């Protein structure tokens, strides 16, 4: 119970108050990179379900990525564009996903949480 509360508080700290007031859906601009390509601005939409599942959609120039899954202690499991995938949080607000076949790698981060910025 304490761990669940801690995770919920940690996630809530990442989401601006204006987003929390809208319910269980967040929409904002982040930075992203597909297959280790150049970073670019992406529109990030996160729809959180009651059972802890997330549907995260990232759209930008040449990018449309959807991750559907759950988090557990900094690790994510689910599907990336319909393929089995895992993800890990480099640090708060900076996550990297890869499909199980290693064919697709996708990273996203808030500008203030770029890798190496904590």
C-alpha positions, 0 to 999 in steps of 0.5 A: 500500500505504501509503495502504491501511494509513493508511486502515485505521489511521484507520478502526480508530481510530474503532472502540472496541476492544470492537467490534474484538474482535467481528469485522467488525461494529460496533453503537453509538448515534450521532446522525443526521438525515434530509433535514436534519430534527432530529437524533436518536439512531440505532442504527448497525450497520456490517458490513464485508466483506473487499473493503472494502464496508460495509453501514451500517444506521441505525434510530431514531424515524422513520428506517431508512436503509441505505447499502451501498458503499465509501469512498475518501479521505473520499468514499463511493459506493454505494446509499442505501436502494437508490438510487445515492448519494455521501457525504463525510466532513465530518470524522472520524466525521461523514458526509453521504450524498445520493442521485444524484437529490438526493431523500434526504439523510442525515447521521450522526455520533458525538456527539463529532464533530458538525460543527465539532467536530474 
